[in-house]
Amino acid sequence: MLGALAGRLGAAMATAVLSTAAVFLLIRAVPGDVVGEMLGQSAGDRAAEGALRAFFGLDRPLWQQYIGWAGDVLRGDLGESWRQGMPVAGIVGEAFLVTLQIGLVTLVVSLLVGVPLGIVAGVRRGRWPDLVVEAFSLVALSAPVFWTGMVLLIATSTWLGWSPPLIYARPGENLSDNLESIALPVLALGLLQAAAYAQFARQQTAIVMRQDFIRAAIARGLPARVVYGRHLLRNVAIPLVTFAGVILVQILGGVVVVETLFAIPGLGRTLLAAIQARDYPVLQGALLVAVLIALLVNLLVDLLYAAIDPRVRGA
């Protein structure tokens, strides 16, 4: 077990290095001159451009720039924003907390909605509950998150006369306004992930329902709460835990869309703004956090999987 954990940690570290190096190089491969854009009307002044390149370290070879940046990261220094002049750690940290709230609430919603629907559909396979869940999953999975968010925004404002606050409120400022701010983004993301969870739970439930021990339990006349609550859920829970990691990574990708659509200052919107402004330090910091989150989620899922499955724990 310890050897497997060490192997996963080593693989995660290697993935982090390769991912950040690739991002670092790709950012600088984008056509255009960021220094010229920042100088504006002074672009073309070689002295000014040279001084600014030297100040940002852009006059050094790419490998030296990356090693310098990676060394600063290991010391806990993500640098300063080229556009805002503020520490990147503060900018990305505040944005991450916003995205974390949206992500966790979305995960809870998808679990509470998707898992029961999927289990019911799997148990009642081929009957009307299964057909209803299949229709819901087909519609929700086919609709892009942006389209779903737009429909929810238009529907709530037109039919209910309600729209989310124009300015995002943090939980510590006003919890009621905060919940109103994230309601539609969570619903837009949650419907998609609940449909994915429902489909996965349905498939896993159908597989377990065909096993001999379930049929034997039903044949012995055991109560439904014992058959489904003890035998079925125990075996379905293991793959559902693993799938939670997939859902979290998908949520991380979807927040870019919903945060931009609903003007929420989270990690996704910060990342998009940094791309548009070509603010390399903020862009690198935001992507670093995104990569680390994905790696941490996968590692935690592996550990949790080993904790609940004796076969893996003993390996």
CYANA upper distance limits for C-alpha pairs under 8 A (distance plus 0.5 A):
  1 MET  CA      5 LEU  CA      6.72
  1 MET  CA    313 ARG  CA      6.95
  1 MET  CA    314 GLY  CA      7.53
  1 MET  CA    315 ALA  CA      6.78
  2 LEU  CA      6 ALA  CA      6.63
  3 GLY  CA      7 GLY  CA      6.69
  4 ALA  CA      8 ARG  CA      6.72
  5 LEU  CA      9 LEU  CA      6.69
  6 ALA  CA     10 GLY  CA      6.64
  7 GLY  CA     11 ALA  CA      6.66
  8 ARG  CA     12 ALA  CA      6.55
  8 ARG  CA    299 LEU  CA      7.70
  9 LEU  CA     13 MET  CA      6.69
  9 LEU  CA    299 LEU  CA      8.30
 10 GLY  CA     14 ALA  CA      6.74
 11 ALA  CA     15 THR  CA      6.59
 12 ALA  CA     16 ALA  CA      6.63
 12 ALA  CA    295 LEU  CA      6.66
 13 MET  CA     17 VAL  CA      6.80
 14 ALA  CA     18 LEU  CA      6.69
 15 THR  CA     19 SER  CA      6.36
 16 ALA  CA     20 THR  CA      6.54
 16 ALA  CA    291 VAL  CA      7.26
 16 ALA  CA    292 LEU  CA      7.54
 16 ALA  CA    295 LEU  CA      8.38
 17 VAL  CA     21 ALA  CA      6.54
 18 LEU  CA     22 ALA  CA      6.59
 19 SER  CA     23 VAL  CA      6.67
 19 SER  CA    291 VAL  CA      7.97
 20 THR  CA     24 PHE  CA      6.41
 20 THR  CA    284 GLN  CA      8.27
 20 THR  CA    287 LEU  CA      8.28
 20 THR  CA    288 LEU  CA      7.02
 21 ALA  CA     25 LEU  CA      6.74
 21 ALA  CA     66 TYR  CA      7.57
 22 ALA  CA     26 LEU  CA      6.55
 23 VAL  CA     27 ILE  CA      6.52
 23 VAL  CA    284 GLN  CA      7.93
 23 VAL  CA    287 LEU  CA      8.39
 24 PHE  CA     28 ARG  CA      7.26
 24 PHE  CA     66 TYR  CA      7.46
 24 PHE  CA    284 GLN  CA      7.42
 25 LEU  CA     29 ALA  CA      6.78
 25 LEU  CA     62 LEU  CA      7.97
 26 LEU  CA     30 VAL  CA      7.24
 27 ILE  CA    280 TYR  CA      7.89
 33 ASP  CA     37 GLU  CA      6.90
 34 VAL  CA     38 MET  CA      6.73
 34 VAL  CA    278 ARG  CA      7.18
 35 VAL  CA     39 LEU  CA      6.75
 35 VAL  CA     43 ALA  CA      8.43
 35 VAL  CA     49 GLU  CA      6.98
 35 VAL  CA     52 LEU  CA      7.45
 35 VAL  CA     53 ARG  CA      7.38
 36 GLY  CA     40 GLY  CA      6.80
 36 GLY  CA     42 SER  CA      8.35
 36 GLY  CA     43 ALA  CA      5.38
 36 GLY  CA     44 GLY  CA      7.76
 36 GLY  CA     49 GLU  CA      7.59
 37 GLU  CA     43 ALA  CA      7.79
 39 LEU  CA     43 ALA  CA      5.73
 39 LEU  CA     49 GLU  CA      8.13
 42 SER  CA     48 ALA  CA      8.14
 43 ALA  CA     49 GLU  CA      7.69
 44 GLY  CA     49 GLU  CA      7.82
 45 ASP  CA     49 GLU  CA      6.60
 46 ARG  CA     50 GLY  CA      6.39
 47 ALA  CA     51 ALA  CA      6.64
 48 ALA  CA     52 LEU  CA      6.67
 49 GLU  CA     53 ARG  CA      6.58
 50 GLY  CA     54 ALA  CA      6.61
 50 GLY  CA     59 ASP  CA      8.34
 51 ALA  CA     55 PHE  CA      6.60
 52 LEU  CA     56 PHE  CA      6.75
 53 ARG  CA     57 GLY  CA      6.35
 53 ARG  CA     58 LEU  CA      5.31
 53 ARG  CA     59 ASP  CA      6.01
 54 ALA  CA     58 LEU  CA      6.56
 54 ALA  CA     59 ASP  CA      5.99
 57 GLY  CA     65 GLN  CA      7.34
 58 LEU  CA     65 GLN  CA      7.84
 60 ARG  CA     64 GLN  CA      6.83
 60 ARG  CA     65 GLN  CA      6.82
 61 PRO  CA     65 GLN  CA      6.85
 62 LEU  CA     66 TYR  CA      6.67
 63 TRP  CA     67 ILE  CA      6.68
 64 GLN  CA     68 GLY  CA      6.53
 65 GLN  CA     69 TRP  CA      6.62
 66 TYR  CA     70 ALA  CA      6.45
 67 ILE  CA     71 GLY  CA      6.49
 68 GLY  CA     72 ASP  CA      6.79
 69 TRP  CA     73 VAL  CA      6.73
 69 TRP  CA     78 LEU  CA      8.16
 70 ALA  CA     74 LEU  CA      6.78
 71 GLY  CA     75 ARG  CA      7.01
 72 ASP  CA     76 GLY  CA      6.86
 72 ASP  CA     77 ASP  CA      5.50
 72 ASP  CA     78 LEU  CA      6.98
 72 ASP  CA     79 GLY  CA      8.15
 73 VAL  CA     77 ASP  CA      5.55
 73 VAL  CA     78 LEU  CA      5.96
 77 ASP  CA     89 ALA  CA      7.86
 78 LEU  CA     87 PRO  CA      7.80
 78 LEU  CA     88 VAL  CA      6.11
 78 LEU  CA     89 ALA  CA      6.33
 78 LEU  CA    281 PRO  CA      7.57
 78 LEU  CA    285 GLY  CA      6.77
 79 GLY  CA     87 PRO  CA      6.49
 79 GLY  CA     88 VAL  CA      6.20
 79 GLY  CA     89 ALA  CA      8.07
 79 GLY  CA    281 PRO  CA      6.82
 80 GLU  CA     85 GLY  CA      6.30
 80 GLU  CA     86 MET  CA      5.83
 80 GLU  CA     87 PRO  CA      4.81
 80 GLU  CA     88 VAL  CA      5.58
 80 GLU  CA    281 PRO  CA      6.98
 80 GLU  CA    282 VAL  CA      8.13
 81 SER  CA     85 GLY  CA      5.44
 81 SER  CA     86 MET  CA      5.91
 81 SER  CA     87 PRO  CA      6.71
 81 SER  CA     88 VAL  CA      6.21
 81 SER  CA    279 ASP  CA      7.01
 81 SER  CA    280 TYR  CA      8.23
 81 SER  CA    281 PRO  CA      6.21
 81 SER  CA    282 VAL  CA      6.29
 82 TRP  CA    279 ASP  CA      6.24
 82 TRP  CA    280 TYR  CA      7.93
 82 TRP  CA    281 PRO  CA      7.54
 83 ARG  CA    277 ALA  CA      8.10
 83 ARG  CA    279 ASP  CA      6.87
 86 MET  CA     90 GLY  CA      8.04
 86 MET  CA     91 ILE  CA      7.88
 87 PRO  CA     91 ILE  CA      7.14
 88 VAL  CA     92 VAL  CA      6.43
 88 VAL  CA    281 PRO  CA      7.27
 88 VAL  CA    282 VAL  CA      6.09
 88 VAL  CA    285 GLY  CA      7.17
 89 ALA  CA     93 GLY  CA      6.11
 89 ALA  CA    285 GLY  CA      7.93
 90 GLY  CA     94 GLU  CA      6.62
 91 ILE  CA     95 ALA  CA      6.88
 91 ILE  CA    282 VAL  CA      8.20
 92 VAL  CA     96 PHE  CA      6.40
 92 VAL  CA    267 LEU  CA      7.22
 92 VAL  CA    270 THR  CA      8.02
 92 VAL  CA    282 VAL  CA      7.73
 92 VAL  CA    285 GLY  CA      7.28
 92 VAL  CA    286 ALA  CA      6.41
 93 GLY  CA     97 LEU  CA      6.93
 94 GLU  CA     98 VAL  CA      7.21
 94 GLU  CA    266 GLY  CA      8.12
 95 ALA  CA     99 THR  CA      6.88
 95 ALA  CA    265 PRO  CA      6.48
 95 ALA  CA    266 GLY  CA      4.61
 95 ALA  CA    267 LEU  CA      5.15
 95 ALA  CA    270 THR  CA      7.36
 96 PHE  CA    100 LEU  CA      6.38
 96 PHE  CA    266 GLY  CA      6.55
 96 PHE  CA    267 LEU  CA      5.69
 97 LEU  CA    101 GLN  CA      6.82
 97 LEU  CA    266 GLY  CA      7.95
 98 VAL  CA    102 ILE  CA      7.03
 98 VAL  CA    170 ARG  CA      8.36
 98 VAL  CA    265 PRO  CA      7.54
 98 VAL  CA    266 GLY  CA      5.52
 98 VAL  CA    267 LEU  CA      7.85
 99 THR  CA    103 GLY  CA      6.42
 99 THR  CA    255 VAL  CA      7.68
 99 THR  CA    266 GLY  CA      5.46
 99 THR  CA    267 LEU  CA      6.30
 99 THR  CA    268 GLY  CA      8.10
100 LEU  CA    104 LEU  CA      6.53
101 GLN  CA    105 VAL  CA      6.62
102 ILE  CA    106 THR  CA      6.46
102 ILE  CA    182 ILE  CA      7.20
102 ILE  CA    185 PRO  CA      8.16
102 ILE  CA    186 VAL  CA      6.72
103 GLY  CA    107 LEU  CA      6.60
103 GLY  CA    186 VAL  CA      8.38
103 GLY  CA    248 LEU  CA      7.60
103 GLY  CA    251 ILE  CA      6.72
103 GLY  CA    252 LEU  CA      7.57
103 GLY  CA    255 VAL  CA      8.43
104 LEU  CA    108 VAL  CA      6.76
105 VAL  CA    109 VAL  CA      6.70
105 VAL  CA    186 VAL  CA      7.40
106 THR  CA    110 SER  CA      6.58
106 THR  CA    186 VAL  CA      5.71
106 THR  CA    187 LEU  CA      7.91
106 THR  CA    189 LEU  CA      7.08
106 THR  CA    190 GLY  CA      5.58
106 THR  CA    251 ILE  CA      8.24
107 LEU  CA    111 LEU  CA      6.61
107 LEU  CA    190 GLY  CA      7.64
107 LEU  CA    193 GLN  CA      8.26
107 LEU  CA    244 ALA  CA      8.45
107 LEU  CA    247 ILE  CA      7.86
107 LEU  CA    248 LEU  CA      7.41
108 VAL  CA    112 LEU  CA      6.58
109 VAL  CA    113 VAL  CA      6.54
109 VAL  CA    190 GLY  CA      6.47
109 VAL  CA    194 ALA  CA      7.76
110 SER  CA    114 GLY  CA      5.82
110 SER  CA    115 VAL  CA      8.11
110 SER  CA    190 GLY  CA      5.76
110 SER  CA    191 LEU  CA      7.49
110 SER  CA    193 GLN  CA      6.02
110 SER  CA    194 ALA  CA      4.47
110 SER  CA    195 ALA  CA      8.26
110 SER  CA    197 TYR  CA      7.35
111 LEU  CA    115 VAL  CA      5.95
111 LEU  CA    194 ALA  CA      7.10
111 LEU  CA    197 TYR  CA      7.57
112 LEU  CA    116 PRO  CA      7.32
113 VAL  CA    117 LEU  CA      6.91
113 VAL  CA    194 ALA  CA      6.38
113 VAL  CA    198 ALA  CA      8.33
114 GLY  CA    118 GLY  CA      6.48
114 GLY  CA    193 GLN  CA      8.18
114 GLY  CA    194 ALA  CA      4.68
114 GLY  CA    195 ALA  CA      6.46
114 GLY  CA    196 ALA  CA      7.88
114 GLY  CA    197 TYR  CA      5.44
114 GLY  CA    198 ALA  CA      4.71
114 GLY  CA    199 GLN  CA      8.45
114 GLY  CA    201 ALA  CA      8.17
115 VAL  CA    119 ILE  CA      6.61
115 VAL  CA    194 ALA  CA      8.10
115 VAL  CA    197 TYR  CA      6.50
115 VAL  CA    198 ALA  CA      5.93
115 VAL  CA    201 ALA  CA      6.31
116 PRO  CA    120 VAL  CA      6.59
116 PRO  CA    198 ALA  CA      8.01
117 LEU  CA    121 ALA  CA      6.60
117 LEU  CA    133 VAL  CA      7.00
117 LEU  CA    198 ALA  CA      6.19
117 LEU  CA    202 ARG  CA      8.30
118 GLY  CA    122 GLY  CA      6.53
118 GLY  CA    133 VAL  CA      7.68
118 GLY  CA    197 TYR  CA      7.64
118 GLY  CA    198 ALA  CA      4.47
118 GLY  CA    199 GLN  CA      6.49
118 GLY  CA    200 PHE  CA      7.58
118 GLY  CA    201 ALA  CA      5.12
118 GLY  CA    202 ARG  CA      4.62
118 GLY  CA    203 GLN  CA      8.32
118 GLY  CA    205 THR  CA      8.11
119 ILE  CA    123 VAL  CA      6.61
119 ILE  CA    198 ALA  CA      8.04
119 ILE  CA    201 ALA  CA      6.23
119 ILE  CA    202 ARG  CA      5.87
119 ILE  CA    205 THR  CA      6.27
120 VAL  CA    124 ARG  CA      6.50
120 VAL  CA    129 PRO  CA      7.50
120 VAL  CA    130 ASP  CA      7.79
120 VAL  CA    202 ARG  CA      8.05
121 ALA  CA    125 ARG  CA      6.02
121 ALA  CA    129 PRO  CA      6.10
121 ALA  CA    130 ASP  CA      4.54
121 ALA  CA    131 LEU  CA      8.23
121 ALA  CA    133 VAL  CA      6.92
121 ALA  CA    202 ARG  CA      6.25
122 GLY  CA    130 ASP  CA      7.37
122 GLY  CA    201 ALA  CA      7.94
122 GLY  CA    202 ARG  CA      4.88
122 GLY  CA    203 GLN  CA      7.08
122 GLY  CA    204 GLN  CA      8.17
122 GLY  CA    205 THR  CA      5.49
122 GLY  CA    206 ALA  CA      5.27
122 GLY  CA    209 MET  CA      8.40
123 VAL  CA    202 ARG  CA      8.47
123 VAL  CA    205 THR  CA      7.15
123 VAL  CA    206 ALA  CA      7.07
123 VAL  CA    209 MET  CA      7.53
124 ARG  CA    128 TRP  CA      8.31
124 ARG  CA    129 PRO  CA      6.96
124 ARG  CA    130 ASP  CA      6.49
125 ARG  CA    129 PRO  CA      8.28
125 ARG  CA    130 ASP  CA      5.85
125 ARG  CA    206 ALA  CA      7.80
126 GLY  CA    130 ASP  CA      6.34
126 GLY  CA    131 LEU  CA      7.36
127 ARG  CA    131 LEU  CA      6.93
128 TRP  CA    132 VAL  CA      6.63
129 PRO  CA    133 VAL  CA      6.75
130 ASP  CA    134 GLU  CA      6.57
131 LEU  CA    135 ALA  CA      6.64
132 VAL  CA    136 PHE  CA      6.72
133 VAL  CA    137 SER  CA      6.55
133 VAL  CA    198 ALA  CA      7.92
134 GLU  CA    138 LEU  CA      6.56
134 GLU  CA    199 GLN  CA      8.03
135 ALA  CA    139 VAL  CA      6.76
136 PHE  CA    140 ALA  CA      6.55
136 PHE  CA    195 ALA  CA      7.45
137 SER  CA    141 LEU  CA      6.28
137 SER  CA    195 ALA  CA      5.01
137 SER  CA    196 ALA  CA      7.44
137 SER  CA    198 ALA  CA      7.63
137 SER  CA    199 GLN  CA      7.26
138 LEU  CA    142 SER  CA      6.51
138 LEU  CA    195 ALA  CA      8.32
139 VAL  CA    143 ALA  CA      6.85
140 ALA  CA    191 LEU  CA      6.79
140 ALA  CA    192 LEU  CA      5.83
140 ALA  CA    195 ALA  CA      6.60
141 LEU  CA    192 LEU  CA      6.14
141 LEU  CA    195 ALA  CA      6.90
141 LEU  CA    196 ALA  CA      7.53
143 ALA  CA    147 TRP  CA      7.02
143 ALA  CA    148 THR  CA      6.86
144 PRO  CA    148 THR  CA      6.76
145 VAL  CA    149 GLY  CA      6.56
145 VAL  CA    188 ALA  CA      6.73
145 VAL  CA    189 LEU  CA      7.02
145 VAL  CA    192 LEU  CA      7.89
145 VAL  CA    254 GLY  CA      7.62
145 VAL  CA    257 VAL  CA      7.64
145 VAL  CA    258 VAL  CA      7.84
146 PHE  CA    150 MET  CA      6.72
146 PHE  CA    257 VAL  CA      6.69
146 PHE  CA    258 VAL  CA      7.25
146 PHE  CA    261 LEU  CA      7.83
147 TRP  CA    151 VAL  CA      6.66
148 THR  CA    152 LEU  CA      6.68
148 THR  CA    188 ALA  CA      6.25
149 GLY  CA    153 LEU  CA      6.57
149 GLY  CA    184 LEU  CA      7.50
149 GLY  CA    185 PRO  CA      7.36
149 GLY  CA    188 ALA  CA      5.69
149 GLY  CA    258 VAL  CA      7.50
149 GLY  CA    261 LEU  CA      8.02
150 MET  CA    154 ILE  CA      6.60
150 MET  CA    261 LEU  CA      8.47
151 VAL  CA    155 ALA  CA      6.36
152 LEU  CA    156 THR  CA      6.46
152 LEU  CA    184 LEU  CA      7.36
152 LEU  CA    188 ALA  CA      7.91
153 LEU  CA    157 SER  CA      6.70
153 LEU  CA    163 SER  CA      7.38
153 LEU  CA    184 LEU  CA      7.74
154 ILE  CA    158 THR  CA      6.35
155 ALA  CA    159 TRP  CA      6.10
155 ALA  CA    160 LEU  CA      7.75
156 THR  CA    160 LEU  CA      5.43
156 THR  CA    161 GLY  CA      6.78
156 THR  CA    162 TRP  CA      6.04
156 THR  CA    163 SER  CA      6.81
157 SER  CA    161 GLY  CA      5.04
157 SER  CA    162 TRP  CA      5.16
157 SER  CA    163 SER  CA      5.65
158 THR  CA    162 TRP  CA      8.18
164 PRO  CA    180 GLU  CA      6.22
164 PRO  CA    181 SER  CA      5.87
164 PRO  CA    183 ALA  CA      8.33
164 PRO  CA    184 LEU  CA      8.07
165 PRO  CA    177 ASP  CA      7.55
165 PRO  CA    180 GLU  CA      7.41
165 PRO  CA    181 SER  CA      6.32
166 LEU  CA    263 ALA  CA      8.18
167 ILE  CA    181 SER  CA      8.47
167 ILE  CA    263 ALA  CA      8.16
167 ILE  CA    264 ILE  CA      8.46
168 TYR  CA    177 ASP  CA      8.30
168 TYR  CA    178 ASN  CA      7.25
168 TYR  CA    181 SER  CA      6.36
168 TYR  CA    263 ALA  CA      7.99
168 TYR  CA    264 ILE  CA      6.45
168 TYR  CA    265 PRO  CA      7.93
169 ALA  CA    173 GLU  CA      6.85
169 ALA  CA    174 ASN  CA      6.74
169 ALA  CA    175 LEU  CA      8.19
169 ALA  CA    177 ASP  CA      6.33
169 ALA  CA    178 ASN  CA      5.28
169 ALA  CA    181 SER  CA      7.38
170 ARG  CA    174 ASN  CA      6.98
170 ARG  CA    175 LEU  CA      7.63
170 ARG  CA    178 ASN  CA      6.05
171 PRO  CA    175 LEU  CA      5.11
171 PRO  CA    178 ASN  CA      5.98
171 PRO  CA    179 LEU  CA      8.38
174 ASN  CA    178 ASN  CA      6.55
175 LEU  CA    179 LEU  CA      6.65
176 SER  CA    180 GLU  CA      6.85
177 ASP  CA    181 SER  CA      6.55
178 ASN  CA    182 ILE  CA      6.95
179 LEU  CA    183 ALA  CA      6.37
180 GLU  CA    184 LEU  CA      8.29
181 SER  CA    185 PRO  CA      8.45
181 SER  CA    264 ILE  CA      8.42
182 ILE  CA    186 VAL  CA      6.37
183 ALA  CA    187 LEU  CA      6.62
184 LEU  CA    188 ALA  CA      6.47
185 PRO  CA    189 LEU  CA      6.68
185 PRO  CA    258 VAL  CA      6.07
185 PRO  CA    259 GLU  CA      7.78
185 PRO  CA    262 PHE  CA      7.54
186 VAL  CA    190 GLY  CA      5.98
187 LEU  CA    191 LEU  CA      6.41
188 ALA  CA    192 LEU  CA      7.47
188 ALA  CA    258 VAL  CA      8.15
189 LEU  CA    193 GLN  CA      6.87
189 LEU  CA    251 ILE  CA      7.47
189 LEU  CA    254 GLY  CA      7.39
189 LEU  CA    255 VAL  CA      8.37
189 LEU  CA    258 VAL  CA      8.20
190 GLY  CA    194 ALA  CA      6.19
191 LEU  CA    195 ALA  CA      6.64
192 LEU  CA    196 ALA  CA      6.92
193 GLN  CA    197 TYR  CA      6.55
193 GLN  CA    247 ILE  CA      7.01
193 GLN  CA    251 ILE  CA      8.22
194 ALA  CA    198 ALA  CA      6.43
195 ALA  CA    199 GLN  CA      6.69
196 ALA  CA    200 PHE  CA      6.76
197 TYR  CA    201 ALA  CA      6.40
197 TYR  CA    243 PHE  CA      8.37
197 TYR  CA    247 ILE  CA      8.45
198 ALA  CA    202 ARG  CA      6.41
199 GLN  CA    203 GLN  CA      6.81
200 PHE  CA    204 GLN  CA      6.76
200 PHE  CA    240 LEU  CA      8.32
201 ALA  CA    205 THR  CA      6.41
201 ALA  CA    236 VAL  CA      7.98
201 ALA  CA    240 LEU  CA      7.41
202 ARG  CA    206 ALA  CA      6.60
203 GLN  CA    207 ILE  CA      6.83
204 GLN  CA    208 VAL  CA      6.82
204 GLN  CA    236 VAL  CA      6.65
204 GLN  CA    239 PRO  CA      8.11
205 THR  CA    209 MET  CA      6.50
205 THR  CA    232 LEU  CA      7.86
205 THR  CA    236 VAL  CA      6.79
206 ALA  CA    210 ARG  CA      7.02
207 ILE  CA    211 GLN  CA      7.51
208 VAL  CA    214 ILE  CA      7.87
208 VAL  CA    232 LEU  CA      7.17
208 VAL  CA    235 ASN  CA      7.63
208 VAL  CA    236 VAL  CA      7.73
209 MET  CA    214 ILE  CA      6.48
209 MET  CA    215 ARG  CA      7.89
209 MET  CA    232 LEU  CA      7.86
210 ARG  CA    214 ILE  CA      7.65
210 ARG  CA    215 ARG  CA      7.74
211 GLN  CA    215 ARG  CA      7.14
212 ASP  CA    216 ALA  CA      6.48
213 PHE  CA    217 ALA  CA      6.58
214 ILE  CA    218 ILE  CA      6.77
214 ILE  CA    227 VAL  CA      7.35
214 ILE  CA    231 HIS  CA      7.53
214 ILE  CA    232 LEU  CA      7.89
215 ARG  CA    219 ALA  CA      6.54
216 ALA  CA    220 ARG  CA      6.63
217 ALA  CA    221 GLY  CA      7.15
217 ALA  CA    222 LEU  CA      6.34
217 ALA  CA    227 VAL  CA      6.78
218 ILE  CA    222 LEU  CA      6.37
218 ILE  CA    227 VAL  CA      7.36
222 LEU  CA    226 VAL  CA      6.93
222 LEU  CA    227 VAL  CA      6.96
223 PRO  CA    227 VAL  CA      6.88
224 ALA  CA    228 TYR  CA      6.33
224 ALA  CA    229 GLY  CA      8.05
225 ARG  CA    229 GLY  CA      5.46
225 ARG  CA    230 ARG  CA      7.74
226 VAL  CA    230 ARG  CA      5.60
226 VAL  CA    231 HIS  CA      7.31
227 VAL  CA    231 HIS  CA      5.82
227 VAL  CA    232 LEU  CA      6.81
228 TYR  CA    232 LEU  CA      5.11
228 TYR  CA    233 LEU  CA      6.61
229 GLY  CA    233 LEU  CA      6.01
229 GLY  CA    234 ARG  CA      8.06
230 ARG  CA    234 ARG  CA      6.43
231 HIS  CA    235 ASN  CA      7.10
232 LEU  CA    236 VAL  CA      6.67
233 LEU  CA    237 ALA  CA      6.21
234 ARG  CA    238 ILE  CA      7.87
236 VAL  CA    240 LEU  CA      6.93
237 ALA  CA    241 VAL  CA      6.67
238 ILE  CA    242 THR  CA      7.18
238 ILE  CA    305 TYR  CA      7.13
238 ILE  CA    308 ILE  CA      7.52
238 ILE  CA    309 ASP  CA      7.57
239 PRO  CA    243 PHE  CA      6.67
240 LEU  CA    244 ALA  CA      6.84
241 VAL  CA    245 GLY  CA      7.92
241 VAL  CA    301 VAL  CA      7.47
241 VAL  CA    304 LEU  CA      8.17
241 VAL  CA    305 TYR  CA      7.43
242 THR  CA    246 VAL  CA      7.89
242 THR  CA    301 VAL  CA      6.31
242 THR  CA    302 ASP  CA      8.00
242 THR  CA    305 TYR  CA      7.19
243 PHE  CA    247 ILE  CA      6.85
244 ALA  CA    248 LEU  CA      6.69
244 ALA  CA    301 VAL  CA      8.22
245 GLY  CA    249 VAL  CA      6.87
245 GLY  CA    297 VAL  CA      6.35
245 GLY  CA    298 ASN  CA      6.42
245 GLY  CA    301 VAL  CA      6.61
246 VAL  CA    250 GLN  CA      6.75
247 ILE  CA    251 ILE  CA      6.61
248 LEU  CA    252 LEU  CA      6.73
248 LEU  CA    297 VAL  CA      8.05
249 VAL  CA    253 GLY  CA      7.01
249 VAL  CA    294 ALA  CA      6.52
249 VAL  CA    297 VAL  CA      8.37
250 GLN  CA    254 GLY  CA      6.77
251 ILE  CA    255 VAL  CA      6.69
252 LEU  CA    256 VAL  CA      8.15
252 LEU  CA    290 ALA  CA      8.13
254 GLY  CA    258 VAL  CA      7.14
255 VAL  CA    259 GLU  CA      6.08
255 VAL  CA    266 GLY  CA      8.43
255 VAL  CA    267 LEU  CA      8.29
255 VAL  CA    268 GLY  CA      6.06
255 VAL  CA    269 ARG  CA      8.49
256 VAL  CA    260 THR  CA      6.71
256 VAL  CA    267 LEU  CA      7.93
256 VAL  CA    268 GLY  CA      4.32
256 VAL  CA    269 ARG  CA      6.20
256 VAL  CA    271 LEU  CA      8.28
256 VAL  CA    272 LEU  CA      7.83
257 VAL  CA    261 LEU  CA      6.63
257 VAL  CA    268 GLY  CA      7.88
257 VAL  CA    269 ARG  CA      8.47
258 VAL  CA    262 PHE  CA      6.43
258 VAL  CA    264 ILE  CA      8.42
259 GLU  CA    263 ALA  CA      6.01
259 GLU  CA    264 ILE  CA      5.13
259 GLU  CA    265 PRO  CA      7.24
259 GLU  CA    266 GLY  CA      6.88
259 GLU  CA    268 GLY  CA      6.81
259 GLU  CA    269 ARG  CA      6.10
260 THR  CA    264 ILE  CA      7.06
260 THR  CA    268 GLY  CA      7.96
260 THR  CA    269 ARG  CA      5.90
263 ALA  CA    269 ARG  CA      8.26
264 ILE  CA    269 ARG  CA      7.54
265 PRO  CA    269 ARG  CA      6.37
265 PRO  CA    270 THR  CA      7.07
266 GLY  CA    270 THR  CA      6.64
267 LEU  CA    271 LEU  CA      6.50
267 LEU  CA    286 ALA  CA      7.18
268 GLY  CA    272 LEU  CA      6.78
269 ARG  CA    273 ALA  CA      6.59
270 THR  CA    274 ALA  CA      6.61
270 THR  CA    286 ALA  CA      8.02
271 LEU  CA    275 ILE  CA      6.80
271 LEU  CA    282 VAL  CA      7.97
271 LEU  CA    283 LEU  CA      6.27
271 LEU  CA    286 ALA  CA      6.51
271 LEU  CA    287 LEU  CA      7.96
272 LEU  CA    276 GLN  CA      6.81
273 ALA  CA    277 ALA  CA      6.61
274 ALA  CA    278 ARG  CA      6.09
274 ALA  CA    279 ASP  CA      5.43
274 ALA  CA    280 TYR  CA      7.63
274 ALA  CA    282 VAL  CA      6.58
274 ALA  CA    283 LEU  CA      5.79
275 ILE  CA    279 ASP  CA      7.12
275 ILE  CA    280 TYR  CA      8.40
275 ILE  CA    283 LEU  CA      7.01
278 ARG  CA    283 LEU  CA      8.25
279 ASP  CA    283 LEU  CA      6.62
280 TYR  CA    284 GLN  CA      6.44
281 PRO  CA    285 GLY  CA      6.55
282 VAL  CA    286 ALA  CA      6.50
283 LEU  CA    287 LEU  CA      6.63
284 GLN  CA    288 LEU  CA      6.46
285 GLY  CA    289 VAL  CA      6.80
286 ALA  CA    290 ALA  CA      6.77
287 LEU  CA    291 VAL  CA      6.60
288 LEU  CA    292 LEU  CA      6.65
289 VAL  CA    293 ILE  CA      6.55
290 ALA  CA    294 ALA  CA      6.82
291 VAL  CA    295 LEU  CA      6.75
292 LEU  CA    296 LEU  CA      6.42
293 ILE  CA    297 VAL  CA      6.53
294 ALA  CA    298 ASN  CA      6.81
295 LEU  CA    299 LEU  CA      6.69
296 LEU  CA    300 LEU  CA      6.57
297 VAL  CA    301 VAL  CA      6.62
298 ASN  CA    302 ASP  CA      6.77
299 LEU  CA    303 LEU  CA      6.81
300 LEU  CA    304 LEU  CA      6.54
301 VAL  CA    305 TYR  CA      6.38
302 ASP  CA    306 ALA  CA      6.69
303 LEU  CA    307 ALA  CA      6.71
304 LEU  CA    308 ILE  CA      6.86
305 TYR  CA    309 ASP  CA      6.48
305 TYR  CA    312 VAL  CA      8.04
306 ALA  CA    310 PRO  CA      7.41
306 ALA  CA    311 ARG  CA      8.34
306 ALA  CA    312 VAL  CA      5.53
306 ALA  CA    313 ARG  CA      5.28
307 ALA  CA    312 VAL  CA      8.45
307 ALA  CA    313 ARG  CA      6.73
308 ILE  CA    313 ARG  CA      8.47
309 ASP  CA    313 ARG  CA      6.81
310 PRO  CA    314 GLY  CA      6.52
311 ARG  CA    315 ALA  CA      6.91
